């Protein structure tokens, strides 16, 4: 997990930690207001930003979500349960992205046009977003698929309508981190109603989350992807080989 302490040694990174319930749509705008108020555009002090003349980069990693119902789709527990899952996995995530994109454009309007902003919105996706093989994970797959399509369309729209004179560049990336060893994985392993063929895929220890995060960082650093792309952990070179320069 990224915490204020974990990046405090890097003076070029400013952090602001907020706890919020993203499933509470009634409070989502207020929570986003507080979050965006503390965003510092690419440097830790406003004075440093004023001196910087190169393109500043902002990264928005959109990752929050839950599994929802695990089991046959027709056995979904209730309308309320489905609504709560969609509120968190789809509506909340999409609106957070919209708010961030608007914020970037508003900030650029307030800044000098000679100091352009480049923003990359990373939707943490999954193989389930593009595969039909994850039986008994219907609501989770639907959420991931909806998020992926929305972020792809948003990225393509921004690419088409981008005003070169405005200095704003907003791109999107759908990153599938691979099967990670997390609390969510343990929930899947313990789900009695999960498809038997699918369950076998989760019995062995899976990928380390830190390793996948490092691959994402390297991908963003190389900056060699098209807006709206879906890129999977397994599409990228091994972290160790990248360090060696292979």
C-alpha positions in Angstrom: 0.0 0.0 0.0 1.1 3.6 -0.7 1.2 5.7 2.4 2.5 9.1 3.2 5.5 7.6 5.0 6.3 5.2 2.1 7.2 8.1 -0.2 8.2 10.8 2.3 11.9 10.4 1.3 11.2 11.6 -2.2 10.9 15.4 -2.0 9.3 15.5 -5.5 6.3 13.6 -4.4 3.5 15.2 -2.4 1.1 12.9 -0.6 -2.3 13.5 1.0 -4.1 10.5 2.6 -7.9 10.4 2.8 -10.2 7.7 4.1 -13.6 7.6 2.3 -16.4 5.2 1.6 -16.6 5.1 -2.2 -19.9 3.1 -2.0 -21.6 6.1 -0.4 -22.6 8.0 -3.5 -24.4 10.7 -1.5 -21.0 11.7 0.0 -18.8 11.0 -3.1 -18.7 14.6 -4.5 -17.9 16.0 -1.1 -15.1 13.4 -0.6 -13.7 14.1 -4.0 -13.8 17.8 -3.2 -11.6 17.2 -0.2 -9.3 14.9 -2.1 -8.7 17.2 -5.1 -8.3 20.2 -2.8 -5.1 18.6 -1.5 -3.7 17.6 -4.9 -0.4 19.3 -5.7 0.5 19.3 -9.4 3.7 17.4 -9.7 5.8 18.9 -6.9 5.7 19.2 -3.1 5.6 23.0 -2.8 3.6 25.5 -4.8 6.7 27.6 -5.3 8.5 24.7 -6.9 5.6 24.3 -9.3 5.8 28.0 -10.2 9.4 27.6 -11.2 8.9 24.4 -13.3 8.5 25.0 -17.0 8.5 21.4 -18.2 5.3 19.4 -18.7 4.0 18.2 -15.4 2.5 14.7 -15.0 -0.4 13.6 -12.9 -1.4 10.0 -12.4 -4.8 8.9 -11.1 -4.9 5.2 -10.2 -8.5 4.1 -10.0 -8.5 0.8 -8.2 -11.3 0.5 -5.6 -13.8 -2.3 -5.9 -15.3 -5.5 -4.4 -16.1 -9.0 -5.6 -19.8 -8.8 -5.0 -21.8 -12.0 -5.3 -19.9 -15.2 -6.2 -22.0 -17.9 -7.7 -24.4 -18.4 -10.6 -25.9 -15.1 -11.8 -29.5 -16.3 -11.4 -28.7 -16.8 -7.7 -27.9 -13.1 -7.0 -29.1 -12.5 -3.5 -31.2 -9.3 -4.0 -31.6 -6.1 -6.0 -30.1 -4.2 -3.1 -27.0 -6.3 -3.1 -26.6 -5.9 -6.8 -27.1 -2.1 -6.5 -24.5 -1.8 -3.8 -22.0 -3.7 -5.8 -22.6 -1.6 -9.0 -22.5 1.6 -6.9 -19.0 0.8 -5.7 -17.5 -1.0 -8.7 -19.0 1.1 -11.5 -20.8 4.3 -10.6 -18.3 5.5 -8.0 -15.2 4.6 -10.0 -16.5 6.3 -13.2 -17.5 9.4 -11.4 -14.2 9.7 -9.6 -12.5 9.6 -13.0 -14.8 12.3 -14.3 -14.1 14.5 -11.4 -10.3 14.1 -11.7 -10.4 14.8 -15.5 -12.4 18.0 -14.9 -10.0 19.0 -12.1 -7.1 18.7 -14.5 -8.7 20.9 -17.1 -9.7 23.5 -14.5 -6.2 23.6 -13.1 -4.8 24.1 -16.6 -7.1 27.0 -17.2 -5.8 28.7 -14.0 -2.1 28.0 -14.8 0.1 29.6 -17.4 -0.4 28.0 -20.8 3.4 27.5 -21.1 3.3 24.9 -18.3 1.3 22.1 -19.8 -0.2 19.3 -17.8 -0.1 15.6 -18.8 -2.6 13.4 -16.9 -2.8 9.6 -17.1 -5.8 7.9 -15.6 -5.1 4.2 -14.8 -8.2 2.0 -14.5 -7.1 -1.1 -12.7 -8.8 -3.7 -14.9 -8.7 -7.5 -15.0 -8.7 -10.4 -17.4 -12.4 -10.8 -16.4 -13.1 -7.5 -18.3 -12.4 -9.1 -21.6 -12.9 -12.8 -21.0 -16.1 -14.9 -20.9 -14.5 -17.7 -18.9 -15.0 -16.5 -15.4 -18.2 -18.4 -14.6 -19.9 -17.6 -11.2 -18.1 -14.2 -11.2 -20.8 -12.4 -13.3 -21.3 -9.2 -11.3 -17.5 -8.7 -10.8 -16.9 -9.3 -14.5 -19.7 -6.9 -15.5 -18.3 -4.2 -13.3 -14.8 -4.6 -14.7 -16.1 -4.7 -18.3 -18.1 -1.5 -17.8 -15.2 0.4 -16.2 -12.9 -0.7 -19.0 -15.2 0.4 -21.8 -15.9 3.8 -20.1 -12.2 4.6 -19.6 -11.4 3.5 -23.1 -14.1 5.8 -24.6 -13.1 8.7 -22.3 -9.5 8.4 -23.5 -10.5 8.3 -27.1 -12.7 11.3 -26.7 -10.0 13.3 -25.1 -7.6 12.3 -27.8 -10.0 13.4 -30.6 -11.0 16.7 -29.0 -7.8 17.7 -27.4 -7.0 21.4 -28.0 -3.3 21.5 -28.7 -3.2 25.1 -27.5 -4.6 24.3 -24.1 -1.6 22.3 -22.9 -3.8 19.6 -21.4 -3.2 16.0 -22.3 -5.5 13.4 -20.6 -5.0 9.7 -21.5 -6.3 6.5 -20.1 -4.8 3.1 -19.5 -6.5 -0.1 -18.6 -4.0 -2.2 -16.6 -4.7 -5.8 -15.7 -2.4 -6.5 -12.8 -2.6 -10.3 -13.1 -3.9 -12.8 -10.4 -2.6 -11.2 -7.2 -2.2 -12.8 -3.7 -4.6 -10.5 -1.8 -7.5 -10.7 0.6 -9.8 -10.8 -2.4 -8.1 -14.0 -3.6 -8.7 -15.6 -0.2 -12.4 -14.8 -0.5 -12.5 -16.5 -3.9 -10.8 -19.6 -2.5 -13.3 -19.8 0.3 -16.4 -19.3 -1.8 -18.4 -22.5 -1.8 -20.5 -21.4 -4.8 -17.5 -20.7 -7.1 -17.3 -22.7 -10.4 -15.2 -25.8 -9.6 -13.1 -25.4 -12.8 -12.4 -21.8 -11.9 -11.6 -22.5 -8.3 -8.6 -24.7 -9.2 -6.9 -21.6 -10.8 -6.7 -20.0 -7.3 -5.3 -22.8 -5.3 -1.6 -22.1 -5.7 0.0 -18.9 -4.5 -0.4 -16.1 -7.0 1.5 -13.0 -8.0 3.0 -10.6 -5.6 1.1 -7.3 -5.6 4.3 -5.2 -5.2 5.8 -6.9 -8.3 2.8 -6.0 -10.4 2.8 -2.5 -9.1 6.4 -2.1 -10.1 5.6 -3.3 -13.6 2.9 -0.6 -13.8 5.3 2.1 -12.6 7.8 1.0 -15.3 5.1 1.0 -17.9 4.0 4.6 -17.0 7.6 5.7 -16.9 8.3 4.4 -20.4 5.0 6.0 -21.5 4.8 3.8 -24.6 1.1 3.0 -24.9 -1.9 4.3 -26.7 -4.8 5.9 -24.8 -7.4 3.4 -23.9 -5.1 0.4 -24.3 -5.7 -2.8 -22.2 -2.3 -4.0 -21.0 -1.9 -7.1 -18.9 0.9 -8.0 -16.4 1.9 -10.8 -18.6 2.3 -8.5 -21.6 5.2 -6.7 -19.9 8.8 -7.8 -19.5 9.9 -9.3 -16.2 10.9 -6.7 -13.6 14.3 -8.2 -13.0 15.2 -8.4 -16.7 14.1 -4.8 -17.0 16.5 -3.8 -14.2 19.3 -5.6 -16.0 18.5 -3.9 -19.2 17.7 -7.1 -21.1 
